[in-house]
Amino acid sequence: MSNADLSFAILRGVALAGANLSGVTWFYTICPNGTTTGQGSPPCAP
């Protein structure tokens, strides 16, 4: 795992944990291309 991959994983984990801790009932995922998905949003583009 490269440093970039590790940093990305940490950022994604923080985003998900933050959404959960703030009481938000839906999750969003940071896509590899930098976009995000969430409730009512399209899935990550290939």
OpenMM code with the backbone's topology and positions (N, CA, C; nanometers):
from openmm import Vec3, app, unit

residues = "MET SER ASN ALA ASP LEU SER PHE ALA ILE LEU ARG GLY VAL ALA LEU ALA GLY ALA ASN LEU SER GLY VAL THR TRP PHE TYR THR ILE CYS PRO ASN GLY THR THR THR GLY GLN GLY SER PRO PRO CYS ALA PRO".split()
positions = [
    Vec3(0.0847, -0.1189, 0.0000),
    Vec3(0.0000, 0.0000, 0.0000),
    Vec3(0.0885, 0.1243, 0.0000),
    Vec3(0.0656, 0.2114, -0.0954),
    Vec3(0.1473, 0.3320, -0.1027),
    Vec3(0.0968, 0.4351, -0.0034),
    Vec3(0.1749, 0.5395, 0.0188),
    Vec3(0.1329, 0.6464, 0.1084),
    Vec3(0.0055, 0.7125, 0.0585),
    Vec3(-0.0061, 0.7267, -0.0728),
    Vec3(-0.1257, 0.7891, -0.1297),
    Vec3(-0.2482, 0.7030, -0.1004),
    Vec3(-0.2337, 0.5719, -0.1163),
    Vec3(-0.3453, 0.4815, -0.0886),
    Vec3(-0.3832, 0.4872, 0.0590),
    Vec3(-0.2829, 0.4924, 0.1445),
    Vec3(-0.3081, 0.4964, 0.2882),
    Vec3(-0.3795, 0.6258, 0.3259),
    Vec3(-0.3338, 0.7372, 0.2713),
    Vec3(-0.3964, 0.8656, 0.3008),
    Vec3(-0.5412, 0.8667, 0.2541),
    Vec3(-0.5655, 0.8112, 0.1359),
    Vec3(-0.7011, 0.8062, 0.0814),
    Vec3(-0.7912, 0.7243, 0.1733),
    Vec3(-0.7402, 0.6111, 0.2205),
    Vec3(-0.8188, 0.5249, 0.3085),
    Vec3(-0.8521, 0.5971, 0.4388),
    Vec3(-0.7565, 0.6713, 0.4925),
    Vec3(-0.7787, 0.7463, 0.6165),
    Vec3(-0.8833, 0.8549, 0.5943),
    Vec3(-0.8709, 0.9289, 0.4859),
    Vec3(-0.9667, 1.0355, 0.4569),
    Vec3(-1.1066, 0.9787, 0.4407),
    Vec3(-1.1172, 0.8666, 0.3729),
    Vec3(-1.2472, 0.8055, 0.3515),
    Vec3(-1.3046, 0.7577, 0.4849),
    Vec3(-1.2214, 0.6998, 0.5666),
    Vec3(-1.2667, 0.6539, 0.6977),
    Vec3(-1.3139, 0.7695, 0.7849),
    Vec3(-1.2422, 0.8802, 0.7819),
    Vec3(-1.2794, 0.9979, 0.8599),
    Vec3(-1.4120, 1.0537, 0.8107),
    Vec3(-1.4308, 1.0576, 0.6786),
    Vec3(-1.5555, 1.1096, 0.6223),
    Vec3(-1.6732, 1.0244, 0.6680),
    Vec3(-1.6575, 0.8926, 0.6637),
    Vec3(-1.7660, 0.8036, 0.7042),
    Vec3(-1.7910, 0.8122, 0.8541),
    Vec3(-1.6836, 0.8183, 0.9325),
    Vec3(-1.6988, 0.8274, 1.0775),
    Vec3(-1.7646, 0.9596, 1.1150),
    Vec3(-1.7261, 1.0661, 1.0492),
    Vec3(-1.7839, 1.1975, 1.0774),
    Vec3(-1.9325, 1.1996, 1.0483),
    Vec3(-1.9726, 1.1381, 0.9375),
    Vec3(-2.1141, 1.1342, 0.9021),
    Vec3(-2.1908, 1.0546, 1.0075),
    Vec3(-2.1315, 0.9453, 1.0528),
    Vec3(-2.1974, 0.8608, 1.1515),
    Vec3(-2.2072, 0.9323, 1.2860),
    Vec3(-2.1000, 0.9957, 1.3303),
    Vec3(-2.0972, 1.0603, 1.4612),
    Vec3(-2.1895, 1.1811, 1.4676),
    Vec3(-2.2130, 1.2441, 1.3547),
    Vec3(-2.2990, 1.3619, 1.3552),
    Vec3(-2.4464, 1.3238, 1.3458),
    Vec3(-2.4757, 1.1947, 1.3455),
    Vec3(-2.6136, 1.1500, 1.3452),
    Vec3(-2.6763, 1.1418, 1.2078),
    Vec3(-2.5961, 1.1576, 1.1046),
    Vec3(-2.6496, 1.1462, 0.9696),
    Vec3(-2.6814, 0.9992, 0.9445),
    Vec3(-2.7960, 0.9728, 0.8853),
    Vec3(-2.8372, 0.8335, 0.8692),
    Vec3(-2.7987, 0.7754, 0.7350),
    Vec3(-2.7377, 0.8537, 0.6478),
    Vec3(-2.6911, 0.7989, 0.5213),
    Vec3(-2.5411, 0.8223, 0.5096),
    Vec3(-2.4769, 0.7429, 0.4274),
    Vec3(-2.3331, 0.7519, 0.4095),
    Vec3(-2.3001, 0.7936, 0.2677),
    Vec3(-2.1864, 0.8574, 0.2536),
    Vec3(-2.1383, 0.8888, 0.1202),
    Vec3(-2.0001, 0.8295, 0.1050),
    Vec3(-1.9657, 0.7997, -0.0159),
    Vec3(-1.8371, 0.7392, -0.0460),
    Vec3(-1.7591, 0.8325, -0.1362),
    Vec3(-1.6307, 0.8483, -0.1078),
    Vec3(-1.5453, 0.9293, -0.1939),
    Vec3(-1.4958, 0.8391, -0.3067),
    Vec3(-1.5296, 0.8744, -0.4292),
    Vec3(-1.4895, 0.7931, -0.5434),
    Vec3(-1.3436, 0.8192, -0.5802),
    Vec3(-1.2807, 0.7240, -0.6475),
    Vec3(-1.1420, 0.7421, -0.6906),
    Vec3(-1.1225, 0.8667, -0.7763),
    Vec3(-1.2267, 0.9083, -0.8495),
    Vec3(-1.2106, 1.0250, -0.9364),
    Vec3(-1.2371, 1.1559, -0.8623),
    Vec3(-1.2603, 1.1478, -0.7300),
    Vec3(-1.2741, 1.2685, -0.6505),
    Vec3(-1.4177, 1.3133, -0.6274),
    Vec3(-1.5138, 1.2467, -0.6931),
    Vec3(-1.6531, 1.2831, -0.6711),
    Vec3(-1.7055, 1.2072, -0.5491),
    Vec3(-1.8238, 1.2409, -0.5061),
    Vec3(-1.8806, 1.1698, -0.3920),
    Vec3(-2.0176, 1.1153, -0.4283),
    Vec3(-2.0571, 1.0107, -0.3577),
    Vec3(-2.1909, 0.9561, -0.3764),
    Vec3(-2.2618, 0.9654, -0.2430),
    Vec3(-2.3906, 0.9787, -0.2457),
    Vec3(-2.4669, 0.9863, -0.1219),
    Vec3(-2.6099, 0.9511, -0.1502),
    Vec3(-2.6955, 0.9767, -0.0542),
    Vec3(-2.8376, 0.9474, -0.0704),
    Vec3(-2.8907, 1.0248, -0.1903),
    Vec3(-2.9473, 0.9541, -0.2870),
    Vec3(-3.0012, 1.0194, -0.4047),
    Vec3(-2.8979, 1.0548, -0.5094),
    Vec3(-2.7722, 1.0178, -0.4846),
    Vec3(-2.6668, 1.0480, -0.5815),
    Vec3(-2.6367, 0.9247, -0.6655),
    Vec3(-2.5875, 0.9436, -0.7867),
    Vec3(-2.5519, 0.8292, -0.8702),
    Vec3(-2.4296, 0.7570, -0.8145),
    Vec3(-2.4127, 0.6300, -0.8476),
    Vec3(-2.2943, 0.5573, -0.8032),
    Vec3(-2.1688, 0.6119, -0.8700),
    Vec3(-2.0539, 0.5693, -0.8203),
    Vec3(-1.9273, 0.6144, -0.8778),
    Vec3(-1.9197, 0.5775, -1.0256),
    Vec3(-1.8679, 0.6673, -1.1042),
    Vec3(-1.8463, 0.6383, -1.2456),
    Vec3(-1.7311, 0.5393, -1.2571),
    Vec3(-1.7328, 0.4552, -1.3585),
    Vec3(-1.6246, 0.3573, -1.3766),
    Vec3(-1.4917, 0.4255, -1.4076),
] * unit.nanometer
topology = app.Topology()
chain = topology.addChain("A")
for resn in residues:
    res = topology.addResidue(resn, chain)
    for name in ("N", "CA", "C"):
        topology.addAtom(name, app.Element.getBySymbol(name[0]), res)
